[in-house]
Amino acid sequence: MCGICGIILKDHNNPNFSIGALLYQMMESQQVRAQDSAGIAIFNNINSHNNDLFYNLAYLMESPTEIGEYDLIEKKVSTTIPSNEQVQLISRLSEDNRVSIIGCEKEMKLVKNLGLVKDLDKKYNIKSMKGSHGIGHLRIATSSKVDPSNAHPFSTTVMPDIAVVHNGEISNYSKLRNLLENKGYPFYSNCDSEVIAVFLVDQLLKHGDIQRAHDEFIQKADGPFTYIAATNHSLSLIRDKFGTRKGIVGYNPGKNGYPAFWAMATDLSALDIVGANEYVKAASPGKSIIFTI
């Protein structure tokens, strides 16, 4: 079983707190669940270019000097170049077997890799990362191989600043993926969890309503699942219609030197370790809990 977690500060306008340190603690408390890979996505509007002219195309490339190691590359891309040139760039990268495409970022910083959360921190210093909200994931491989492309969080190259972490199984994954691929959406892994991110983007491009997007996924997806999704304006916890995977939320009003924040996770231990043990509740089956900015 994978471990998932999320944090959102009550004061969304002060993204200068190191929520990466909180996510690290929550992930470490759930490390016993999964040891194959780890990843986080943190949102900070200071990271934005303050206009719509650029975004970062993020991907992992196999290290030329260290076997089994991958380097994070963030390529600055202009949104003013013709879309077919962007497609060709992404296509070239996706055909390179040394590359694992992550997605597009403006306010988001997404890092993931093989190994434990302590390995991720050693490589990227995630405990120092600041922002208004973020999510974390610990993976144990069940239906796809241990590979950086199958590590969470998942994002897309279609819309910047969306990330998803997931625990469970999307049993009709192939059907949903085929429907989305027929609409022209690209996929970069063989992990069923990626379909959640792409499905949400498809819905958001249609109507822009995150609540409606989650409701649609709950209705269309089969299997046992809980997922946490983050955009630059929201953090959400979603459970399948039968509630077969855990998902809980708690609140820290500002204890132990922390600012006030809401936290969500698979296990209660992850809430306890950061003092988010007030107003604890589980998301109802087939429902979502959404915090907006």
C-alpha positions in Angstrom: 0.0 0.0 0.0 1.3 3.4 -0.9 1.5 6.3 1.5 0.0 9.7 0.5 -0.1 13.1 2.3 -0.9 16.8 1.7 -0.6 20.1 3.5 -2.2 23.5 3.0 -1.5 26.6 5.1 -4.5 28.4 6.5 -2.8 31.7 5.5 -2.5 31.1 1.8 -0.9 34.5 1.2 2.2 33.7 3.2 4.1 31.0 1.1 7.4 31.5 3.0 7.0 28.6 5.4 9.0 25.4 4.7 6.1 23.0 4.2 8.6 20.6 2.6 9.7 19.9 6.2 6.2 19.0 7.2 5.7 16.8 4.2 9.0 15.1 5.0 7.9 14.2 8.5 4.5 12.9 7.3 6.1 10.8 4.6 8.8 9.4 6.9 6.1 8.4 9.4 4.5 6.3 6.6 7.7 5.0 5.1 7.0 1.5 6.4 4.2 1.3 3.8 6.4 1.7 0.7 10.0 2.0 -0.2 10.3 1.9 -4.0 10.1 5.7 -4.8 9.2 9.0 -3.3 8.1 12.4 -4.6 6.6 15.7 -3.7 4.9 18.7 -5.4 4.9 22.1 -3.7 3.1 25.2 -4.9 4.4 28.7 -4.4 3.1 31.6 -6.4 6.5 33.3 -6.0 7.8 30.6 -8.4 5.5 32.0 -11.1 7.0 34.1 -13.9 4.2 36.6 -13.1 3.0 36.4 -16.7 1.9 33.8 -19.2 5.0 33.9 -21.4 7.0 31.0 -19.9 6.7 27.7 -18.0 9.2 25.0 -17.1 9.0 21.6 -18.8 10.4 19.2 -16.2 11.8 15.8 -16.8 14.3 13.3 -15.4 17.3 12.2 -17.4 19.4 9.2 -16.7 22.8 10.3 -15.3 25.6 9.8 -17.8 28.1 9.2 -14.9 26.2 7.3 -12.2 24.3 4.1 -12.9 20.8 4.1 -11.7 20.8 7.8 -10.9 18.6 10.5 -12.6 19.0 14.2 -12.9 16.1 16.7 -12.8 16.1 19.0 -15.7 13.7 22.0 -16.0 13.7 23.5 -19.5 12.3 27.0 -19.7 9.8 27.1 -22.6 8.1 30.1 -24.1 4.3 29.9 -24.5 4.6 32.2 -27.5 6.3 29.5 -29.8 3.9 27.7 -32.1 2.2 24.8 -30.3 3.5 22.3 -32.9 7.1 23.1 -31.9 6.2 22.4 -28.3 4.6 19.1 -29.3 7.7 18.2 -31.3 10.0 19.0 -28.4 8.0 16.8 -26.0 7.7 14.1 -28.6 11.5 14.0 -29.0 12.0 13.7 -25.2 9.3 11.0 -24.8 11.1 8.9 -27.4 14.4 9.1 -25.6 14.6 6.1 -23.3 16.9 8.0 -20.9 14.1 10.5 -20.2 11.1 10.4 -17.9 8.8 13.4 -18.5 7.3 14.9 -15.3 5.1 17.8 -16.6 4.8 21.5 -17.0 5.3 23.9 -14.0 4.7 27.6 -13.3 3.9 27.8 -9.6 4.6 24.1 -8.9 7.9 22.4 -8.0 7.7 18.6 -8.5 10.5 16.3 -7.6 10.5 12.5 -7.5 12.9 9.6 -7.8 13.6 6.1 -6.8 14.3 5.3 -3.1 13.2 6.6 0.3 12.1 10.1 1.3 15.5 10.6 3.0 17.1 9.9 -0.4 14.9 12.5 -2.0 15.8 15.0 0.6 19.5 14.3 0.2 19.3 15.0 -3.5 16.8 17.9 -3.6 16.7 19.3 0.0 13.0 19.0 0.1 12.8 20.0 3.8 13.8 23.5 2.8 11.1 23.9 0.1 8.6 26.7 0.8 5.0 27.2 -0.4 1.4 27.5 0.4 0.4 23.9 -0.1 1.9 20.6 -1.3 1.5 16.8 -1.6 3.8 13.8 -1.0 3.9 10.1 -2.1 5.6 6.9 -1.1 5.3 4.1 -3.7 5.4 0.4 -3.5 5.1 -1.1 -7.0 2.1 -3.3 -7.6 1.0 -3.1 -11.2 3.9 -1.4 -13.0 7.7 -1.6 -12.6 10.0 0.3 -10.3 11.0 3.2 -12.6 11.2 7.0 -12.3 8.4 7.3 -14.9 6.1 5.4 -12.6 6.9 7.4 -9.5 4.4 9.9 -8.1 3.2 12.7 -8.1 1.8 12.6 -11.6 1.3 15.7 -13.7 0.8 16.5 -17.4 2.3 18.5 -20.2 -1.2 19.7 -21.3 -1.8 22.0 -18.4 0.8 23.4 -15.9 0.5 23.1 -12.1 -1.5 20.0 -11.5 -0.3 17.0 -9.5 -1.8 13.8 -8.1 -0.8 11.2 -5.6 -2.7 8.0 -5.3 -3.1 4.9 -3.2 -5.1 2.0 -4.6 -6.0 0.7 -8.0 -7.9 2.1 -11.0 -9.2 -1.2 -12.3 -10.7 0.3 -15.5 -7.5 2.2 -16.2 -7.0 0.9 -19.7 -10.5 2.0 -20.7 -10.1 5.5 -19.3 -6.6 5.8 -20.8 -7.9 4.7 -24.3 -10.7 7.3 -24.1 -8.2 10.1 -23.2 -5.6 9.0 -25.8 -8.3 9.1 -28.5 -8.8 12.7 -27.5 -5.1 13.4 -28.1 -3.8 13.4 -24.5 -0.3 12.0 -24.1 0.8 9.5 -21.4 4.4 9.0 -20.2 4.1 6.0 -17.9 2.5 2.6 -17.5 1.1 3.5 -14.1 -2.7 3.5 -13.6 -2.4 6.6 -11.4 -1.4 8.8 -14.3 -4.9 8.5 -15.7 -6.3 10.5 -12.8 -4.2 13.6 -13.6 -5.0 13.4 -17.3 -8.7 12.9 -16.6 -8.8 15.9 -14.3 -7.1 18.1 -16.9 -9.6 17.0 -19.5 -12.4 18.0 -17.2 -10.9 21.3 -16.2 -10.3 22.3 -19.8 -14.0 21.6 -20.4 -15.6 23.5 -17.5 -12.9 24.7 -15.0 -14.7 23.3 -12.0 -12.4 21.2 -9.7 -15.3 19.8 -7.6 -17.1 18.7 -10.8 -13.9 17.2 -12.1 -13.5 15.0 -9.0 -17.2 14.0 -9.0 -16.8 12.9 -12.7 -13.8 10.8 -11.9 -15.5 9.1 -8.9 -18.4 8.2 -11.2 -16.3 7.0 -14.1 -13.5 5.1 -12.3 -13.7 1.6 -10.9 -11.6 0.0 -8.2 -10.4 0.8 -4.7 -8.7 4.2 -4.5 -7.9 7.3 -2.5 -6.1 10.2 -4.1 -4.9 13.7 -3.3 -4.9 16.3 -6.0 -3.3 19.7 -6.0 -3.5 22.7 -8.4 -2.2 26.2 -7.9 -5.6 27.1 -6.4 -6.7 23.9 -4.6 -5.9 20.8 -2.5 -8.3 17.9 -2.5 -8.8 14.5 -0.9 -10.9 12.0 -2.8 -12.1 8.5 -2.0 -13.8 5.9 -4.2 -17.5 5.4 -4.0 -17.2 2.5 -1.6 -14.5 4.0 0.6 -12.2 1.0 0.3 -9.0 3.0 0.9 -8.3 5.3 3.8 -8.1 9.1 3.6 -8.2 11.4 6.7 -8.0 15.2 7.3 -6.8 17.0 10.4 -6.1 20.6 11.6 -3.1 22.2 13.4 -4.3 25.6 14.7 -0.7 26.8 15.1 0.9 24.5 17.8 4.6 23.7 18.2 5.8 26.8 16.4 3.9 25.9 13.2 1.6 28.2 11.3 -2.0 27.0 11.2 -2.6 24.4 8.5 -4.8 21.5 7.3 -3.2 18.2 6.6 -4.4 15.0 4.9 -2.9 11.5 4.7 -3.4 7.8 4.5 -2.5 7.1 8.2 -3.4 8.9 11.4 0.3 8.7 12.4 1.1 11.2 9.6 -1.3 13.7 11.1 -0.1 13.2 14.7 3.6 13.7 13.9 2.8 17.3 12.7 0.2 18.0 15.3 -2.7 18.1 12.9 -4.9 16.2 15.4 -7.9 18.6 15.7 -11.1 18.2 13.7 -9.9 14.9 12.4 -12.3 13.2 10.0 -12.3 10.8 7.1 -13.6 11.8 3.7 -16.9 10.1 3.1 -17.0 7.3 0.4 -17.5 8.8 -3.0 -16.9 12.3 -1.8 -14.1 14.9 -1.9 -12.8 17.4 0.6 -11.5 20.4 -1.1 -9.6 23.4 0.2 -9.3 26.4 -2.2 -7.0 29.3 -2.4 
